[in-house]
Amino acid sequence: MKLGFLTACLPETGLSDLARWAADQGFEALEVAAWPTTDDRNHIRPDAWDDAEHSRVRKIFDDTGLTLSSLAYYDNNLASAQVNAHVRRCVEAAAALGCPTVGTFVGRDPSLSVADNLRKGADVFGPLVEHATRHGVELVIENCPMKSWHQDGHPGNLAYSPELWEWMFTLGLKLNFDPSHCVAVGIDPVAALRPYIAHIAHVQAKDTEILGRAIDRWGFYGPVSGEKGWYRYRVPGRGCVDWTGVIDALQEGGYDGVVSVEHEDPVWSGSTSRVQAGLEIAYHTLRPLVRG
């Protein structure tokens, strides 16, 4: 396995400088933000792809020796055909760069029932998976519930549970496994991942901190008042995820891909130096566990 991180946490840093810093810290891979060029998180431009952009990105990875583990574009594929079109562009850019995966969300249309969303998902992802397969790329879906996408705080990304993972796999999708989201929906991450390791093509590393007994006031679904909820996301080592158990299960199951830190920690945010410090905490937590 290799240890890397998702570049979206450092939007103000160019990819070249970011990659050099990552390599100097001992990271071995980057999951590169690939939103449309209008998005501040973007570090690669699939919607302005040409020979110059290909050469720019390829040179950065050649010079640093880092692995490009995935192009990241996490948006709602059941809400907009424009999202689907950008996923296609990401697939084409990934193929040109020799990148094995493109990460995205299933999403959800909140105006439809879950059953109707699953039928729509099959219609939407059938052509997307076919497009990815033709280009030698796998589409990986993160298991984030995305409650903010639903007006009532219900899961806005229909990929949050093993039941839904099994549905995804029938469509030819793979899992980008993030244990933090299992904690946030009451699932044991280690128990959940063991049966599905063969379907995991990428791993994100984020932790979850349980905030005292706040759940006793708001319940599992969280507050309706706009107050903060009963958990928050942290860098690995600052929450309750059993990282030894997660990495051990992945290794035992034969996973040999990238473990990519997704930094969404509010404590280690606010400036480039604080985000980098958070990534260093994550590195020192995971480095003893993630071995090639």
C-alpha positions as CSV (number, residue, x, y, z in Angstrom):
1,M,0.0,0.0,0.0
2,K,1.0,3.6,-0.5
3,L,0.1,6.7,1.7
4,G,-1.2,9.9,0.1
5,F,-3.8,12.6,0.4
6,L,-6.6,14.4,-1.4
7,T,-5.3,17.8,-2.7
8,A,-8.7,19.6,-2.2
9,C,-7.6,20.7,1.4
10,L,-4.9,23.0,-0.1
11,P,-6.8,25.0,-2.8
12,E,-4.5,28.0,-2.6
13,T,-1.4,25.9,-3.4
14,G,-0.5,25.0,-6.9
15,L,-0.2,21.4,-7.8
16,S,3.6,21.6,-8.5
17,D,4.4,23.1,-5.1
18,L,1.9,20.8,-3.3
19,A,3.4,17.7,-4.9
20,R,6.9,18.8,-3.9
21,W,5.8,19.3,-0.3
22,A,4.0,16.0,-0.2
23,A,7.1,14.1,-1.5
24,D,9.3,15.9,1.0
25,Q,7.1,14.8,3.9
26,G,7.2,11.2,2.8
27,F,3.8,10.8,1.1
28,E,3.9,8.5,-1.9
29,A,0.6,9.4,-3.7
30,L,-1.9,12.2,-4.5
31,E,-5.6,12.0,-5.1
32,V,-6.0,15.2,-7.2
33,A,-9.0,17.5,-7.1
34,A,-10.6,17.6,-10.5
35,W,-13.7,19.8,-10.1
36,P,-14.5,22.2,-13.0
37,T,-12.1,25.1,-13.4
38,T,-14.6,27.5,-11.7
39,D,-14.2,25.6,-8.4
40,D,-11.5,26.8,-6.0
41,R,-10.5,23.2,-5.0
42,N,-9.4,22.3,-8.5
43,H,-5.8,21.2,-9.2
44,I,-6.3,19.7,-12.6
45,R,-8.5,20.8,-15.5
46,P,-10.4,18.0,-17.2
47,D,-12.8,20.6,-18.7
48,A,-9.8,22.4,-20.4
49,W,-7.9,19.4,-21.3
50,D,-5.2,19.7,-24.0
51,D,-1.6,18.6,-24.6
52,A,-0.3,21.4,-22.5
53,E,-2.4,20.4,-19.4
54,H,-1.4,16.8,-19.9
55,S,2.3,17.7,-20.1
56,R,2.0,20.0,-17.0
57,V,0.5,17.3,-14.8
58,R,2.6,14.4,-16.1
59,K,5.8,16.4,-15.5
60,I,4.8,17.1,-11.9
61,F,4.3,13.4,-11.1
62,D,7.4,12.4,-13.1
63,D,9.6,14.9,-11.3
64,T,8.4,14.0,-7.8
65,G,8.0,10.3,-8.2
66,L,4.5,10.4,-6.7
67,T,1.7,8.1,-7.7
68,L,-1.5,9.7,-9.1
69,S,-4.0,7.5,-7.3
70,S,-7.3,9.1,-8.5
71,L,-9.0,12.1,-9.9
72,A,-11.5,13.5,-7.4
73,Y,-14.8,15.0,-8.5
74,Y,-17.4,14.4,-5.7
75,D,-20.7,15.8,-6.9
76,N,-24.4,14.7,-7.3
77,N,-24.7,12.5,-10.3
78,L,-28.5,12.0,-9.9
79,A,-29.1,15.8,-9.9
80,S,-27.5,17.0,-13.2
81,A,-26.5,15.8,-16.6
82,Q,-23.7,18.4,-16.4
83,V,-22.2,16.5,-13.5
84,N,-22.3,13.3,-15.5
85,A,-20.6,15.1,-18.4
86,H,-17.7,16.2,-16.1
87,V,-17.3,12.7,-14.8
88,R,-16.8,11.6,-18.4
89,R,-14.1,14.4,-18.9
90,C,-12.4,13.2,-15.7
91,V,-12.3,9.6,-17.0
92,E,-10.7,10.8,-20.3
93,A,-8.1,12.8,-18.4
94,A,-7.4,9.9,-16.0
95,A,-6.9,7.6,-19.0
96,A,-4.5,10.0,-20.6
97,L,-2.4,10.2,-17.4
98,G,-2.5,6.5,-16.6
99,C,-4.5,7.1,-13.5
100,P,-6.6,4.0,-12.5
101,T,-9.6,5.6,-10.9
102,V,-12.0,8.5,-10.9
103,G,-13.8,9.2,-7.6
104,T,-17.4,10.6,-7.4
105,F,-20.7,10.2,-5.6
106,V,-23.9,8.4,-6.6
107,G,-25.9,11.3,-5.2
108,R,-29.7,11.5,-4.9
109,D,-32.7,13.3,-6.4
110,P,-34.5,14.5,-3.2
111,S,-37.8,14.8,-5.1
112,L,-37.9,11.0,-5.8
113,S,-38.2,8.0,-3.5
114,V,-35.2,5.9,-2.7
115,A,-36.5,3.1,-5.0
116,D,-36.9,5.6,-7.9
117,N,-33.5,7.0,-7.2
118,L,-32.0,3.5,-7.5
119,R,-33.7,3.0,-10.8
120,K,-32.4,6.4,-11.9
121,G,-28.9,5.5,-10.7
122,A,-28.9,2.4,-12.8
123,D,-29.8,4.5,-15.9
124,V,-27.3,7.2,-15.2
125,F,-24.3,5.0,-14.2
126,G,-24.7,2.3,-16.9
127,P,-23.3,4.6,-19.6
128,L,-20.8,6.2,-17.3
129,V,-19.4,2.8,-16.3
130,E,-19.3,1.7,-19.9
131,H,-17.4,4.9,-20.8
132,A,-14.9,4.3,-18.0
133,T,-14.4,0.7,-18.9
134,R,-13.7,1.7,-22.5
135,H,-10.9,4.0,-21.2
136,G,-9.5,1.4,-18.7
137,V,-10.5,3.5,-15.7
138,E,-12.7,2.4,-12.7
139,L,-15.3,4.7,-11.1
140,V,-15.1,4.6,-7.3
141,I,-17.8,5.9,-5.1
142,E,-17.2,7.3,-1.6
143,N,-19.6,6.2,1.1
144,C,-20.2,9.7,2.5
145,P,-23.9,10.2,3.4
146,M,-23.9,13.9,2.3
147,K,-26.8,14.8,4.5
148,S,-26.5,18.5,3.5
149,W,-27.8,17.6,0.0
150,H,-31.2,16.7,1.4
151,Q,-33.6,19.4,2.7
152,D,-34.5,17.2,5.7
153,G,-30.9,16.1,6.5
154,H,-31.5,12.5,5.1
155,P,-28.6,10.9,3.2
156,G,-28.0,12.7,0.0
157,N,-25.6,10.1,-1.5
158,L,-27.0,6.6,-1.9
159,A,-23.8,4.8,-1.1
160,Y,-23.6,5.0,2.7
161,S,-24.2,1.4,3.7
162,P,-23.1,-2.1,2.7
163,E,-26.7,-2.7,1.5
164,L,-26.2,0.1,-1.0
165,W,-22.6,-0.9,-1.8
166,E,-24.0,-4.3,-3.0
167,W,-26.4,-2.4,-5.3
168,M,-23.5,-0.3,-6.6
169,F,-21.4,-3.3,-7.4
170,T,-24.1,-4.7,-9.7
171,L,-23.6,-1.6,-11.8
172,G,-19.9,-2.1,-12.1
173,L,-18.9,0.6,-9.6
174,K,-16.2,0.2,-7.1
175,L,-16.0,1.5,-3.5
176,N,-13.7,4.4,-2.3
177,F,-13.9,3.3,1.3
178,D,-13.8,6.0,4.0
179,P,-14.2,4.6,7.6
180,S,-15.2,8.0,9.1
181,H,-18.6,7.9,7.3
182,C,-19.3,4.5,8.8
183,V,-19.0,5.9,12.3
184,A,-21.3,8.8,11.3
185,V,-24.1,6.4,10.4
186,G,-23.6,3.9,13.2
187,I,-21.7,1.2,11.3
188,D,-18.5,-0.5,12.6
189,P,-15.9,0.3,9.9
190,V,-13.8,-2.8,10.3
191,A,-16.8,-5.2,10.3
192,A,-18.3,-3.4,7.3
193,L,-15.2,-3.5,5.1
194,R,-14.1,-7.1,5.6
195,P,-16.6,-8.7,3.2
196,Y,-16.1,-6.1,0.5
197,I,-12.3,-5.7,0.1
198,A,-12.3,-7.2,-3.3
199,H,-14.6,-4.3,-4.4
200,I,-12.5,-1.6,-2.9
201,A,-10.3,0.2,-5.5
202,H,-9.3,3.2,-3.4
203,V,-9.3,4.2,0.3
204,Q,-9.7,7.5,2.0
205,A,-8.5,8.1,5.5
206,K,-10.5,10.5,7.7
207,D,-11.4,10.2,11.4
208,T,-14.6,10.9,13.3
209,E,-14.7,12.5,16.8
210,I,-17.8,11.8,18.9
211,L,-18.8,15.0,20.7
212,G,-19.5,13.9,24.2
213,R,-23.1,12.8,24.6
214,A,-24.6,15.4,22.2
215,I,-26.4,12.5,20.5
216,D,-28.6,12.2,23.7
217,R,-30.0,15.7,22.8
218,W,-30.5,15.4,19.1
219,G,-30.5,11.7,18.3
220,F,-28.8,9.9,15.6
221,Y,-30.1,12.2,12.8
222,G,-28.7,15.3,14.4
223,P,-30.1,18.7,15.2
224,V,-32.8,20.6,13.2
225,S,-31.8,23.9,14.8
226,G,-28.7,24.5,12.9
227,E,-26.5,23.8,15.8
228,K,-23.4,21.5,15.4
229,G,-24.2,17.8,15.5
230,W,-23.0,14.9,17.6
231,Y,-19.7,14.3,15.7
232,R,-17.2,16.0,13.6
233,Y,-14.6,14.9,11.1
234,R,-10.9,14.9,12.2
235,V,-7.5,13.9,10.7
236,P,-6.6,10.3,11.4
237,G,-5.4,9.9,15.0
238,R,-7.8,12.5,16.4
239,G,-11.0,10.5,16.4
240,C,-12.3,7.1,17.3
241,V,-11.6,5.1,14.1
242,D,-9.6,1.9,14.8
243,W,-6.8,2.5,12.3
244,T,-4.9,-0.6,13.2
245,G,-8.1,-2.7,12.6
246,V,-8.9,-0.9,9.3
247,I,-5.4,-1.2,7.8
248,D,-5.0,-4.8,9.1
249,A,-8.3,-5.8,7.5
250,L,-7.3,-4.2,4.2
251,Q,-3.9,-5.9,4.3
252,E,-5.4,-9.3,5.2
253,G,-7.9,-9.0,2.4
254,G,-5.2,-8.3,-0.2
255,Y,-5.8,-4.6,-0.8
256,D,-2.5,-3.1,-2.1
257,G,-3.7,0.3,-3.4
258,V,-3.5,3.9,-1.9
259,V,-4.7,5.1,1.4
260,S,-5.5,8.8,0.8
261,V,-5.9,11.2,3.7
262,E,-9.0,13.4,3.3
263,H,-8.4,16.5,5.5
264,E,-11.6,18.0,6.7
265,D,-10.5,18.7,10.2
266,P,-11.8,22.1,11.6
267,V,-9.1,22.2,14.2
268,W,-6.3,21.9,11.7
269,S,-7.8,24.4,9.2
270,G,-7.7,28.1,8.5
271,S,-4.3,28.5,6.9
272,T,-1.9,26.6,4.7
273,S,0.5,25.9,7.6
274,R,-2.3,24.5,9.8
275,V,-3.6,22.2,7.1
276,Q,-0.1,21.0,6.5
277,A,0.3,20.4,10.2
278,G,-2.9,18.3,10.1
279,L,-1.6,16.3,7.2
280,E,1.6,15.7,9.2
281,I,-0.5,14.4,12.1
282,A,-2.3,12.0,9.7
283,Y,1.0,10.9,8.2
284,H,2.6,10.0,11.6
285,T,-0.6,8.2,12.6
286,L,-0.8,6.0,9.5
287,R,2.9,5.7,8.4
288,P,3.6,2.9,10.9
289,L,0.6,1.0,9.6
290,V,0.7,1.6,5.8
291,R,3.6,-0.4,4.4
292,G,4.2,-1.2,0.8
